[in-house]
Amino acid sequence: MSSNKKVLGLVFSNMHDNTITDLTKERTMGSVLFGGRYRLIDFPLSNMVNSGINEVGVITKSNYQSLLDHLGSGREWDLASKNGGLHLLPPFSHVSSGMYRGRLEALYGVWDFIKTSAADYVVLSDCDVAANIDFSAIVDAHIESGADITTVYANDVLTAEQAQRATVFGINDDGRVVDVLVNPHLSGACNVSLNMFVLSKDFLKNIVLEAASKGLVSFEKDILQARTHDYKIMAYRFDGYYSRICSMDTFYKANMNLLETSNREKLFLTNRPIYTKVRDNPPAKYAIGANVKNSLIGDGCIIEGTVENCVLFRGVKVGKGAVIKNSILMQGTVVGSKCEISCVVSDKNVKINDNRMLTGSENYPLYLGKGAVI
């Protein structure tokens, strides 16, 4: 990182909770399970650690018990340190309500923590994107360009529904952001924000304190969009593999895409691993007669039936004669014997009794809530 500049990482765990409310009723966006053994917060945390950022604050708002359990002391990310390390920032605030309404208000609420950091620069990240990103390169580009704000984006084709849950940039030939559309009504090829930003600590202080005095709460609308021509906002293009989770449909497809070896190799890099909480589970057990094809199977699973094109998290049990296809079964799900399941997303600790038939579709997977008994 340029000139050995010290960088503080800030992760917003609750942003975008309203995009997949089925999965975030009892947890934060950062706690949502992904890829057989991970949580979405593992990606920004691992990216920061792999980029040399050893001081990270996680800003929470509500439903954060599972997040606290997952993060613990931060040991798995090498953030259990007396100097820097991982800091959990639950919702205390200077604002009268005590609960933030937007990113600016959240930053103002934890400003006492930010101002005590010795960091020169701050990296902001949400938990709605699964990607393997080198933040040190983005910080270097930010310093070199002399930008006030550097935002990370990807060029992608969005549906109308996806665009209405995104921030889209207009970028000139010099890489400067000249237009910002928040939740636009459009579709097609777009420069879509990955909700990752780099700012100097001094500049962040100015905009956060000014926003607090004016009652501004939205970083996208009140800073990026309203001050596009006042601030030098540069865009950093990310060309690697990523998944942006903005609906149950995109969550389902993001997990299913990991069944392709090429996608896994692009996301889980050997030189920049994605870390997660380690559990002392036994290896997966395959009974005589079990049939598993093209699936991700977590440790501790017991498979007695047929599993095809599925993502099974830790501790899932599949009964004898059961056939499961194109489904995502989260931790602790138990499927009885002779069940037929297709295009289903089961939350944690779901129990499906014997001889049940459950069918969704790839565009509208059937969701089973946490602890449900079918």
Long-range contacts (C-beta under 8 A, 24 or more apart in sequence): 1-51, 1-52, 1-136, 1-139, 1-140, 2-139, 2-140, 2-143, 2-144, 3-143, 5-120, 5-121, 5-139, 5-143, 6-55, 6-118, 6-119, 6-120, 6-121, 7-51, 7-52, 7-53, 7-55, 7-119, 7-120, 7-121, 7-122, 7-123, 7-135, 7-139, 8-53, 8-55, 8-56, 8-57, 8-114, 8-117, 8-119, 8-121, 8-122, 8-123, 8-201, 9-44, 9-48, 9-53, 9-55, 9-56, 9-57, 9-122, 9-123, 9-125, 9-135, 10-56, 10-57, 10-58, 10-59, 10-107, 10-110, 10-114, 10-122, 10-123, 10-124, 10-125, 11-41, 11-44, 11-45, 11-48, 11-56, 11-57, 11-58, 11-59, 11-125, 11-126, 11-127, 12-59, 12-103, 12-106, 12-124, 12-125, 12-126, 12-127, 13-41, 13-58, 13-59, 13-60, 13-61, 13-64, 13-67, 13-127, 14-59, 14-60, 14-61, 14-62, 14-63, 14-64, 15-103, 15-126, 15-127, 15-128, 15-195, 16-126, 16-127, 16-128, 16-165, 16-195, 16-245, 16-246, 17-61, 17-63, 19-128, 19-165, 19-245, 19-246, 19-247, 20-245, 20-246, 20-247, 20-248, 20-251, 22-248, 22-347, 22-367, 22-369, 23-248, 23-251, 23-347, 24-63, 25-63, 25-369, 25-370, 26-63, 26-66, 26-370, 27-63, 27-64, 27-66, 27-67, 28-60, 28-61, 28-62, 28-63, 28-64, 28-66, 28-67, 28-127, 29-126, 29-127, 29-128, 29-245, 30-58, 30-67, 30-127, 31-63, 31-64, 31-66, 31-67, 31-70, 32-127, 32-245, 32-251, 33-313, 33-330, 33-331, 33-348, 34-130, 34-245, 34-254, 34-255, 35-130, 35-255, 35-258, 35-296, 35-311, 36-258, 36-296, 36-297, 36-298, 36-311, 36-312, 36-313, 36-314, 37-276, 37-298, 37-299, 37-313, 37-314, 38-274, 38-276, 39-67, 39-70, 39-276, 39-277, 40-127, 40-128, 40-130, 40-245, 41-67, 41-70, 41-71, 41-127, 42-274, 42-275, 42-276, 43-127, 43-129, 43-130, 43-131, 43-132, 43-274, 44-125, 44-126, 44-127, 44-129, 44-196, 45-77, 45-79, 45-275, 46-77, 46-132, 46-272, 46-273, 46-274, 46-275, 47-125, 47-131, 47-132, 47-133, 47-134, 47-135, 47-272, 48-123, 48-125, 48-135, 49-77, 49-78, 49-79, 49-275, 50-134, 50-272, 50-273, 51-134, 51-135, 51-136, 51-139, 52-136, 53-123, 53-135, 54-78, 54-79, 54-81, 54-83, 54-84, 54-85, 55-84, 55-85, 55-87, 55-117, 55-119, 56-84, 56-85, 56-86, 56-87, 57-87, 57-88, 57-89, 57-110, 57-113, 57-114, 58-86, 58-87, 58-88, 58-89, 59-89, 59-106, 59-107, 59-109, 59-110, 60-88, 60-89, 60-90, 60-91, 61-91, 61-99, 61-100, 61-106, 62-91, 62-99, 64-90, 70-277, 71-277, 72-277, 76-275, 76-276, 76-277, 76-278, 77-275, 78-275, 87-113, 89-113, 94-212, 95-212, 100-217, 101-217, 102-217, 102-218, 102-219, 103-217, 103-218, 103-219, 103-220, 104-207, 104-208, 104-211, 104-212, 104-216, 104-217, 104-218, 104-219, 104-222, 104-223, 105-211, 105-212, 105-217, 107-204, 107-208, 108-208, 108-209, 108-211, 108-212, 111-205, 111-208, 111-209, 114-201, 114-204, 114-205, 115-205, 117-201, 119-201, 120-200, 120-201, 121-198, 121-199, 121-200, 121-201, 122-198, 122-199, 122-200, 122-201, 122-204, 123-196, 123-197, 123-198, 124-196, 124-197, 124-198, 124-199, 125-195, 125-196, 125-197, 126-195, 126-196, 128-195, 128-244, 128-245, 128-246, 129-194, 129-195, 129-196, 129-242, 129-243, 129-244, 129-245, 130-242, 130-243, 130-245, 130-254, 130-267, 131-194, 131-238, 131-240, 131-241, 131-242, 131-243, 131-267, 132-240, 132-241, 132-266, 132-267, 132-268, 132-269, 132-272, 132-274, 133-196, 133-238, 133-240, 134-272, 135-196, 135-198, 138-196, 138-198, 138-236, 139-198, 141-234, 141-236, 142-198, 142-199, 142-234, 142-236, 145-175, 145-232, 145-234, 146-232, 147-232, 147-233, 147-234, 148-199, 148-203, 148-231, 148-232, 148-233, 149-197, 149-198, 149-199, 149-203, 149-223, 149-224, 149-231, 149-232, 149-233, 149-234, 150-197, 150-198, 150-199, 150-233, 150-234, 150-235, 150-236, 151-177, 151-193, 151-196, 151-197, 151-224, 151-233, 151-234, 151-235, 151-236, 152-193, 152-194, 152-196, 152-197, 152-235, 152-236, 152-238, 153-191, 153-192, 153-193, 153-194, 153-235, 153-236, 153-237, 153-238, 154-191, 154-192, 154-194, 154-237, 154-238, 154-239, 154-242, 155-189, 155-190, 155-191, 155-192, 155-237, 156-189, 156-190, 156-192, 156-244, 157-188, 157-189, 157-190, 158-186, 158-187, 158-188, 158-190, 158-192, 159-187, 160-185, 160-186, 160-187, 161-247, 162-244, 162-246, 162-247, 162-250, 163-187, 163-190, 165-246, 165-247, 166-190, 166-192, 166-193, 166-244, 166-246, 167-192, 167-193, 167-195, 167-220, 167-224, 168-192, 168-193, 169-193, 169-235, 171-235, 175-234, 175-235, 175-236, 175-237, 176-232, 176-233, 176-234, 176-235, 177-224, 177-228, 177-233, 177-234, 177-235, 178-228, 178-229, 179-228, 180-220, 180-224, 180-225, 180-228, 181-225, 182-218, 182-220, 182-221, 182-225, 191-235, 192-244, 193-220, 194-238, 194-242, 194-244, 198-236, 240-266, 241-266, 241-267, 242-267, 248-345, 248-365, 248-367, 249-363, 249-364, 249-365, 251-345, 252-328, 252-345, 252-362, 252-365, 253-362, 255-311, 255-328, 256-309, 256-311, 256-326, 256-328, 256-362, 258-296, 258-311, 259-294, 259-295, 259-296, 259-309, 259-311, 279-314, 281-314, 281-315, 287-320, 289-320, 290-318, 298-331, 304-337, 305-335, 305-337, 305-339, 319-354, 326-362, 327-365, 328-365, 344-368, 346-372, 347-371, 347-372, 350-374
